[in-house]
Amino acid sequence: MMPRPQETAVYPHGHHESVLRSHTWRTAANSAGYLLGSLKPHMRVLDVGCGPGTITADLAALVPDGRVTGVDRAPEILDTARATAAGRGLANVDFAVADVHALDFPDDTFCVVHAHQVLQHVGDPVAALREMKRVTRPAGFVAVRDADYGAMTWYPASAGLDAWLELYRRVARASGGEPDAGRRLKAWALAAGFTDISATSSTWTFTTAEERAWWSGLWADRTVASSYAELATGGGHASEDELAAAATAWRDWGKRPEGWFGVLHGEILCRKEA
């Protein structure tokens, strides 16, 4: 028997409160809008890398006659996801531990396989897409959205945020991922054998006082207190003082009334051949 593929990348964020502050904000509307027009009430959906389950629960509400399965590599986060679904009274959703490189489902199982902010953190995104394609039914969809850190932009200029971004991309790549995944999604899908690909983009934008405080605060905290901080210092990429300086730069930017931050995401909606 051939050995099952295993994930080689390290997820750099972990599930610190500052990370979940961001993940639980995500909805199908603000993070999967490109997919929603393709959903039908009867569909069976797989949500890969579901995290705390907010998008998963939204998808389940949108397919009331179907079913959604959320999977994640981290067993501990699935308790939060189950609580999210239970709190909304959803009976058509379930959760399981899984590695996207070796999904424990038969061929042609799901109408839609969805992944949000996943491929940037895996060691072999092309293999992951092939596996997502395998479990998708003929004429079904694989839907993927990922941020592109190299395309993040903000105002006013900040040398501290420039240094943060350079450091983040270095740590993410040392962990085995690709932080500029958004621009690569179409190329990865082509390499995975898809031929019917719709490639689009969308953004998150943070500019009101409330948005700036929230976005800058969670990144300041994540920079010094999450698993990312351990990887940055343990890998010799930055000192604790450098991380503290990056966190200060985030908080300083968040206080600027003219502050504006844009997060570009690449998206692909791939139809499996019938």
DRENZA-164261 format. One record per residue (C-alpha): residue number from 1; x, y, z. Coordinates in pm, whole numbers. Last residue first. Example, Ala and Ser with C-alpha at 12.3 -4.5 7.8 and 13.67 -1.06 7.14 Angstrom:
! residues 2
<rec n="2" xx="1367" yy="-106" zz="714"/>
<rec n="1" xx="1230" yy="-450" zz="780"/>
***
This chain:
! residues 274
<rec n="274" xx="-1845" yy="1609" zz="-1658"/>
<rec n="273" xx="-1518" yy="1802" zz="-1625"/>
<rec n="272" xx="-1470" yy="1960" zz="-1286"/>
<rec n="271" xx="-1564" yy="2327" zz="-1270"/>
<rec n="270" xx="-1304" yy="2556" zz="-1114"/>
<rec n="269" xx="-1393" yy="2874" zz="-928"/>
<rec n="268" xx="-1070" yy="3054" zz="-849"/>
<rec n="267" xx="-1014" yy="3352" zz="-621"/>
<rec n="266" xx="-720" yy="3583" zz="-553"/>
<rec n="265" xx="-742" yy="3807" zz="-251"/>
<rec n="264" xx="-620" yy="4165" zz="-208"/>
<rec n="263" xx="-607" yy="4310" zz="143"/>
<rec n="262" xx="-644" yy="4689" zz="151"/>
<rec n="261" xx="-559" yy="4911" zz="448"/>
<rec n="260" xx="-654" yy="5278" zz="492"/>
<rec n="259" xx="-550" yy="5520" zz="768"/>
<rec n="258" xx="-655" yy="5883" zz="742"/>
<rec n="257" xx="-757" yy="5890" zz="1109"/>
<rec n="256" xx="-419" yy="5740" zz="1208"/>
<rec n="255" xx="-456" yy="5544" zz="1533"/>
<rec n="254" xx="-443" yy="5204" zz="1360"/>
<rec n="253" xx="-110" yy="5294" zz="1200"/>
<rec n="252" xx="44" yy="5347" zz="1544"/>
<rec n="251" xx="-98" yy="5015" zz="1664"/>
<rec n="250" xx="52" yy="4828" zz="1371"/>
<rec n="249" xx="389" yy="5001" zz="1406"/>
<rec n="248" xx="389" yy="4912" zz="1777"/>
<rec n="247" xx="334" yy="4546" zz="1689"/>
<rec n="246" xx="626" yy="4561" zz="1446"/>
<rec n="245" xx="848" yy="4714" zz="1715"/>
<rec n="244" xx="747" yy="4437" zz="1957"/>
<rec n="243" xx="841" yy="4179" zz="1695"/>
<rec n="242" xx="1180" yy="4343" zz="1653"/>
<rec n="241" xx="1232" yy="4348" zz="2031"/>
<rec n="240" xx="1141" yy="3978" zz="2051"/>
<rec n="239" xx="1413" yy="3911" zz="1797"/>
<rec n="238" xx="1347" yy="3820" zz="1437"/>
<rec n="237" xx="1405" yy="3549" zz="1177"/>
<rec n="236" xx="1610" yy="3314" zz="1396"/>
<rec n="235" xx="1366" yy="3028" zz="1352"/>
<rec n="234" xx="1270" yy="3028" zz="1719"/>
<rec n="233" xx="1202" yy="3403" zz="1709"/>
<rec n="232" xx="977" yy="3406" zz="1404"/>
<rec n="231" xx="827" yy="3063" zz="1468"/>
<rec n="230" xx="739" yy="3152" zz="1827"/>
<rec n="229" xx="589" yy="3485" zz="1719"/>
<rec n="228" xx="383" yy="3310" zz="1451"/>
<rec n="227" xx="245" yy="3072" zz="1714"/>
<rec n="226" xx="63" yy="3373" zz="1856"/>
<rec n="225" xx="165" yy="3638" zz="2111"/>
<rec n="224" xx="390" yy="3905" zz="1959"/>
<rec n="223" xx="275" yy="3939" zz="1597"/>
<rec n="222" xx="-75" yy="3810" zz="1668"/>
<rec n="221" xx="-134" yy="4089" zz="1920"/>
<rec n="220" xx="-30" yy="4362" zz="1679"/>
<rec n="219" xx="-222" yy="4191" zz="1400"/>
<rec n="218" xx="-539" yy="4173" zz="1609"/>
<rec n="217" xx="-506" yy="4533" zz="1718"/>
<rec n="216" xx="-436" yy="4673" zz="1373"/>
<rec n="215" xx="-743" yy="4509" zz="1223"/>
<rec n="214" xx="-981" yy="4593" zz="1510"/>
<rec n="213" xx="-865" yy="4950" zz="1566"/>
<rec n="212" xx="-862" yy="5022" zz="1194"/>
<rec n="211" xx="-1208" yy="4877" zz="1144"/>
<rec n="210" xx="-1355" yy="5077" zz="1435"/>
<rec n="209" xx="-1195" yy="5403" zz="1319"/>
<rec n="208" xx="-1315" yy="5341" zz="965"/>
<rec n="207" xx="-1056" yy="5230" zz="706"/>
<rec n="206" xx="-1025" yy="4856" zz="667"/>
<rec n="205" xx="-1072" yy="4707" zz="320"/>
<rec n="204" xx="-1108" yy="4336" zz="239"/>
<rec n="203" xx="-1061" yy="4274" zz="-127"/>
<rec n="202" xx="-1178" yy="4074" zz="-425"/>
<rec n="201" xx="-1020" yy="3885" zz="-712"/>
<rec n="200" xx="-1124" yy="3668" zz="-1005"/>
<rec n="199" xx="-1016" yy="3352" zz="-1187"/>
<rec n="198" xx="-1287" yy="3139" zz="-1352"/>
<rec n="197" xx="-1135" yy="2804" zz="-1443"/>
<rec n="196" xx="-1260" yy="2534" zz="-1680"/>
<rec n="195" xx="-940" yy="2343" zz="-1768"/>
<rec n="194" xx="-841" yy="2194" zz="-1434"/>
<rec n="193" xx="-549" yy="1953" zz="-1436"/>
<rec n="192" xx="-372" yy="2033" zz="-1109"/>
<rec n="191" xx="-111" yy="2240" zz="-1298"/>
<rec n="190" xx="-395" yy="2455" zz="-1434"/>
<rec n="189" xx="-530" yy="2500" zz="-1082"/>
<rec n="188" xx="-184" yy="2598" zz="-951"/>
<rec n="187" xx="-147" yy="2858" zz="-1226"/>
<rec n="186" xx="-494" yy="2998" zz="-1148"/>
<rec n="185" xx="-417" yy="3017" zz="-776"/>
<rec n="184" xx="-77" yy="3185" zz="-809"/>
<rec n="183" xx="-178" yy="3550" zz="-767"/>
<rec n="182" xx="-359" yy="3475" zz="-441"/>
<rec n="181" xx="-79" yy="3262" zz="-296"/>
<rec n="180" xx="162" yy="3542" zz="-209"/>
<rec n="179" xx="212" yy="3398" zz="140"/>
<rec n="178" xx="347" yy="3067" zz="5"/>
<rec n="177" xx="386" yy="2796" zz="269"/>
<rec n="176" xx="668" yy="2576" zz="398"/>
<rec n="175" xx="725" yy="2736" zz="739"/>
<rec n="174" xx="1033" yy="2916" zz="602"/>
<rec n="173" xx="797" yy="3065" zz="344"/>
<rec n="172" xx="563" yy="3198" zz="613"/>
<rec n="171" xx="853" yy="3334" zz="820"/>
<rec n="170" xx="999" yy="3525" zz="524"/>
<rec n="169" xx="660" yy="3661" zz="416"/>
<rec n="168" xx="592" yy="3782" zz="770"/>
<rec n="167" xx="933" yy="3947" zz="800"/>
<rec n="166" xx="896" yy="4147" zz="479"/>
<rec n="165" xx="544" yy="4247" zz="584"/>
<rec n="164" xx="650" yy="4358" zz="932"/>
<rec n="163" xx="943" yy="4560" zz="794"/>
<rec n="162" xx="713" yy="4748" zz="557"/>
<rec n="161" xx="472" yy="4791" zz="847"/>
<rec n="160" xx="746" yy="4960" zz="1051"/>
<rec n="159" xx="854" yy="5175" zz="756"/>
<rec n="158" xx="498" yy="5305" zz="743"/>
<rec n="157" xx="338" yy="5485" zz="451"/>
<rec n="156" xx="-3" yy="5633" zz="521"/>
<rec n="155" xx="-177" yy="5443" zz="378"/>
<rec n="154" xx="-186" yy="5071" zz="312"/>
<rec n="153" xx="-124" yy="4798" zz="60"/>
<rec n="152" xx="-133" yy="4421" zz="57"/>
<rec n="151" xx="-19" yy="4285" zz="-281"/>
<rec n="150" xx="279" yy="4092" zz="-147"/>
<rec n="149" xx="49" yy="3937" zz="112"/>
<rec n="148" xx="-179" yy="3778" zz="-146"/>
<rec n="147" xx="-482" yy="3639" zz="32"/>
<rec n="146" xx="-640" yy="3313" zz="-74"/>
<rec n="145" xx="-977" yy="3205" zz="-214"/>
<rec n="144" xx="-1057" yy="2859" zz="-348"/>
<rec n="143" xx="-1371" yy="2707" zz="-501"/>
<rec n="142" xx="-1370" yy="2357" zz="-652"/>
<rec n="141" xx="-1697" yy="2307" zz="-837"/>
<rec n="140" xx="-1912" yy="2019" zz="-960"/>
<rec n="139" xx="-1962" yy="1914" zz="-1323"/>
<rec n="138" xx="-1839" yy="1564" zz="-1228"/>
<rec n="137" xx="-1852" yy="1525" zz="-848"/>
<rec n="136" xx="-1570" yy="1664" zz="-636"/>
<rec n="135" xx="-1365" yy="1422" zz="-424"/>
<rec n="134" xx="-1088" yy="1397" zz="-683"/>
<rec n="133" xx="-1084" yy="1772" zz="-749"/>
<rec n="132" xx="-1003" yy="1846" zz="-385"/>
<rec n="131" xx="-723" yy="1590" zz="-407"/>
<rec n="130" xx="-587" yy="1749" zz="-723"/>
<rec n="129" xx="-610" yy="2090" zz="-557"/>
<rec n="128" xx="-409" yy="1966" zz="-259"/>
<rec n="127" xx="-148" yy="1816" zz="-492"/>
<rec n="126" xx="-115" yy="2156" zz="-660"/>
<rec n="125" xx="-96" yy="2332" zz="-323"/>
<rec n="124" xx="198" yy="2119" zz="-205"/>
<rec n="123" xx="335" yy="2235" zz="131"/>
<rec n="122" xx="15" yy="2395" zz="254"/>
<rec n="121" xx="-36" yy="2736" zz="418"/>
<rec n="120" xx="-112" yy="2959" zz="120"/>
<rec n="119" xx="-350" yy="2687" zz="-1"/>
<rec n="118" xx="-580" yy="2733" zz="299"/>
<rec n="117" xx="-708" yy="3090" zz="319"/>
<rec n="116" xx="-1060" yy="2980" zz="221"/>
<rec n="115" xx="-1119" yy="2632" zz="81"/>
<rec n="114" xx="-1439" yy="2507" zz="-83"/>
<rec n="113" xx="-1530" yy="2171" zz="-238"/>
<rec n="112" xx="-1868" yy="2184" zz="-412"/>
<rec n="111" xx="-2099" yy="1908" zz="-538"/>
<rec n="110" xx="-1925" yy="1657" zz="-314"/>
<rec n="109" xx="-1857" yy="1281" zz="-328"/>
<rec n="108" xx="-1698" yy="1218" zz="-670"/>
<rec n="107" xx="-1415" yy="996" zz="-542"/>
<rec n="106" xx="-1457" yy="855" zz="-194"/>
<rec n="105" xx="-1376" yy="1059" zz="118"/>
<rec n="104" xx="-1084" yy="1049" zz="362"/>
<rec n="103" xx="-903" yy="1347" zz="215"/>
<rec n="102" xx="-530" yy="1296" zz="168"/>
<rec n="101" xx="-352" yy="1622" zz="73"/>
<rec n="100" xx="-629" yy="1827" zz="235"/>
<rec n="99" xx="-546" yy="1668" zz="571"/>
<rec n="98" xx="-858" yy="1584" zz="774"/>
<rec n="97" xx="-1021" yy="1607" zz="1118"/>
<rec n="96" xx="-1400" yy="1596" zz="1099"/>
<rec n="95" xx="-1705" yy="1822" zz="1117"/>
<rec n="94" xx="-2078" yy="1794" zz="1049"/>
<rec n="93" xx="-2347" yy="2021" zz="906"/>
<rec n="92" xx="-2715" yy="1975" zz="815"/>
<rec n="91" xx="-2868" yy="2020" zz="1161"/>
<rec n="90" xx="-2805" yy="2393" zz="1198"/>
<rec n="89" xx="-2951" yy="2556" zz="1511"/>
<rec n="88" xx="-2730" yy="2862" zz="1483"/>
<rec n="87" xx="-2562" yy="2797" zz="1816"/>
<rec n="86" xx="-2512" yy="2436" zz="1713"/>
<rec n="85" xx="-2315" yy="2543" zz="1407"/>
<rec n="84" xx="-2085" yy="2772" zz="1605"/>
<rec n="83" xx="-2048" yy="2514" zz="1882"/>
<rec n="82" xx="-1940" yy="2254" zz="1628"/>
<rec n="81" xx="-1685" yy="2499" zz="1487"/>
<rec n="80" xx="-1545" yy="2574" zz="1833"/>
<rec n="79" xx="-1508" yy="2202" zz="1902"/>
<rec n="78" xx="-1343" yy="2175" zz="1559"/>
<rec n="77" xx="-1065" yy="2411" zz="1664"/>
<rec n="76" xx="-912" yy="2147" zz="1893"/>
<rec n="75" xx="-885" yy="1883" zz="1621"/>
<rec n="74" xx="-646" yy="2093" zz="1409"/>
<rec n="73" xx="-614" yy="1957" zz="1055"/>
<rec n="72" xx="-956" yy="2095" zz="957"/>
<rec n="71" xx="-1270" yy="1960" zz="794"/>
<rec n="70" xx="-1619" yy="2104" zz="756"/>
<rec n="69" xx="-1890" yy="1888" zz="602"/>
<rec n="68" xx="-2192" yy="2065" zz="458"/>
<rec n="67" xx="-2525" yy="1901" zz="373"/>
<rec n="66" xx="-2808" yy="1955" zz="129"/>
<rec n="65" xx="-3172" yy="2062" zz="157"/>
<rec n="64" xx="-3086" yy="2379" zz="350"/>
<rec n="63" xx="-2792" yy="2464" zz="120"/>
<rec n="62" xx="-2744" yy="2835" zz="205"/>
<rec n="61" xx="-2768" yy="2778" zz="581"/>
<rec n="60" xx="-2494" yy="2515" zz="553"/>
<rec n="59" xx="-2273" yy="2764" zz="367"/>
<rec n="58" xx="-2315" yy="3017" zz="648"/>
<rec n="57" xx="-2225" yy="2752" zz="904"/>
<rec n="56" xx="-1908" yy="2662" zz="715"/>
<rec n="55" xx="-1812" yy="3030" zz="685"/>
<rec n="54" xx="-1834" yy="3066" zz="1063"/>
<rec n="53" xx="-1678" yy="2728" zz="1133"/>
<rec n="52" xx="-1400" yy="2800" zz="1382"/>
<rec n="51" xx="-1138" yy="2671" zz="1137"/>
<rec n="50" xx="-1293" yy="2529" zz="819"/>
<rec n="49" xx="-968" yy="2424" zz="657"/>
<rec n="48" xx="-1158" yy="2248" zz="378"/>
<rec n="47" xx="-1533" yy="2313" zz="354"/>
<rec n="46" xx="-1696" yy="2018" zz="174"/>
<rec n="45" xx="-2041" yy="2083" zz="25"/>
<rec n="44" xx="-2336" yy="1861" zz="-65"/>
<rec n="43" xx="-2583" yy="2059" zz="-271"/>
<rec n="42" xx="-2964" yy="2052" zz="-245"/>
<rec n="41" xx="-3024" yy="2427" zz="-198"/>
<rec n="40" xx="-2808" yy="2530" zz="-496"/>
<rec n="39" xx="-2478" yy="2721" zz="-475"/>
<rec n="38" xx="-2323" yy="2873" zz="-787"/>
<rec n="37" xx="-2418" yy="3233" zz="-708"/>
<rec n="36" xx="-2250" yy="3202" zz="-367"/>
<rec n="35" xx="-1903" yy="3116" zz="-496"/>
<rec n="34" xx="-1758" yy="3462" zz="-577"/>
<rec n="33" xx="-1899" yy="3593" zz="-248"/>
<rec n="32" xx="-1685" yy="3355" zz="-45"/>
<rec n="31" xx="-1506" yy="3574" zz="214"/>
<rec n="30" xx="-1724" yy="3873" zz="301"/>
<rec n="29" xx="-2063" yy="3710" zz="228"/>
<rec n="28" xx="-1968" yy="3357" zz="335"/>
<rec n="27" xx="-1859" yy="3505" zz="665"/>
<rec n="26" xx="-1526" yy="3577" zz="831"/>
<rec n="25" xx="-1525" yy="3758" zz="1166"/>
<rec n="24" xx="-1461" yy="3427" zz="1348"/>
<rec n="23" xx="-1126" yy="3395" zz="1169"/>
<rec n="22" xx="-1004" yy="3742" zz="1266"/>
<rec n="21" xx="-1063" yy="3724" zz="1640"/>
<rec n="20" xx="-962" yy="3357" zz="1611"/>
<rec n="19" xx="-609" yy="3470" zz="1528"/>
<rec n="18" xx="-590" yy="3715" zz="1819"/>
<rec n="17" xx="-726" yy="3445" zz="2051"/>
<rec n="16" xx="-437" yy="3216" zz="1957"/>
<rec n="15" xx="-529" yy="2939" zz="1717"/>
<rec n="14" xx="-202" yy="2867" zz="1537"/>
<rec n="13" xx="-67" yy="3137" zz="1309"/>
<rec n="12" xx="224" yy="2981" zz="1122"/>
<rec n="11" xx="59" yy="2660" zz="997"/>
<rec n="10" xx="364" yy="2441" zz="945"/>
<rec n="9" xx="411" yy="2291" zz="599"/>
<rec n="8" xx="483" yy="1925" zz="525"/>
<rec n="7" xx="128" yy="1790" zz="516"/>
<rec n="6" xx="123" yy="1415" zz="467"/>
<rec n="5" xx="56" yy="1203" zz="161"/>
<rec n="4" xx="-73" yy="852" zz="235"/>
<rec n="3" xx="185" yy="576" zz="205"/>
<rec n="2" xx="131" yy="344" zz="-94"/>
<rec n="1" xx="0" yy="0" zz="0"/>
***
